[in-house]
């Protein structure tokens, strides 16, 4: 088939190679749908965990506004840490090693499922309640939240 018959002519009149993948419209849409669905699911899980878990902690500490404040700071800091981890993983490691490392991080986060208040963490001492609460969040939900926060940027 001639290039002029297919209409694939370059600006200088030479024939351009056609891309066979463009002839399969379903393949591109499937990939877009898969990535979009994965991103939306990760975002939904990530941002629904915050209020659900914080509401579980509120009865333990009496529902003070400080609990919500510490929770928001904790979740935003862990989200930033997950983004920094994703950046470091893609910047300094080859793809196969990065995929293996992140797979192990996801498995490590899955080890903490189902999400609940960490058993045997202890009670609030007379010291700093905010630090105790950060420790409780780390022990209870830290690993799954970190793994999930890094998943979207790694796609």
N, C-alpha and C positions, 0 to 999 in steps of 0.2 A: 504494500500500500504506500502511496506517495504521501509526503508530508503535506502537500497542498490539498490532498483529498481529505485528510483528517482535520485540517485547519490548525495544525500545530506548527506554526511558523514563528521563528524568533524575530526580533526587531531588525536584524541584519539580513533577513531572508533565508537564513539557514533553518534546517529542520530541528525542532526541539524534541527531546525524548519525552514521550507521554508517560504519565505516572499511572500504572495499573491500579494502584490503591484507590485512586479517585473514582474509578469506575464502580467501586463497591460502596454505595452510600450507607448501607446497613452497618458496615464495620466501624466507620467513624462514629456513627450515632450510638452504637453499642458501647464503645469505649467512653464516650462523653457521658452516657447514662451511668455507666459503672463508676467512673470517677466522681461524678456529681452525687450519686447515691451514697458512695462511701464517705465523701466529705460531709454531706448533710447528716448522715448517721453519726459520724464522729462528733460533729458539732452539737447535735442533739444530746448525745450521751454526756458529752463533756459539760455542757451548760445546764443540763437537768440534774446532774449529780450534786452541783453546788447547793441549791436550795433544799433538795431532798435530804442530804446528809446533815446539813446545818439544822434543819428542823428536828432531826433525831437527837441532836446534841442539846438543843434548847431546854428540854425538860430536866436534863442532868444539871444544868447550871442556872436554872430559874428564868431563862428567857431574857437575859439582860441585853441591851443594845451592844454592849462590848463583845458579845459572842458573835453577832453579825459582823461587826467591824473586823475582828480578828479573822473570821472566816473569809471575808472578801480579800483581805490582805494575803492570807495564806493561799487562796486559790489563784489570785493574780500572780503571786511570786512563783508558784509551781507552774503556771502556764508559761511564764517567761522562761523558766528553767527548761521546760520542755522544748520551747522554740530554740533556745540556745543549744540544747543537745542536738536537735535536728540540724541546725546550721553546722555545728562542729562535725557531725556525722557525715554530711554530704560534702563538706569542704575538704576534710583531711583523710577520709577513708575511701578506698575503691568501692564500687557499687556492691559487689558480692559480699564483702566483709561488712559493709554498712547494713545490708539487708539481714545478714546473720546476727549482727549485734542487736539490731532493732527487734528481730524475732525473739531473741532471748529476753530483751526488756519486756516485750509483750507477754511472754510466758511468765516472767517474774511478776508482772502486774496481775496476771490471771490467778496467780497463787494466792492472792489476797481476796479473791471473790468467794462467796458473796460479801458485799459491802455491809459492814455493820460496825458498831462501836467496838473497839479493840477490847477483848476480854482480858481482865486482870491488869488493866492499865493503872489502876489505883484511883484514889479520890483526889479532889482538889485540895492541895495543901494550903497553908497560910501564906505561902510565898506568892509569887507572881502568877496570877490566874491565866494571863495571856500566853505565857511560855508553856504552861501546862496544856492549854488548849491547842497550841501549835503542835506540841508533841503528840497529843491525842489524834489530831488530824493526820499527822505523818504516819502514825502507827496504823490508823484505821483505813485511810483512803489515799495516802500519799503515792504509793506505787502504781495503782491502777490509773489514777488521775494523771500522773506524769507520763506513763506510757501512752495514754489516750491523747494527751495534749501534743505529743510529738508526732502522732500518726498523720494528721492532716498536712502539716508542712512537708512531710516526707513523701507524700503522693506526688 
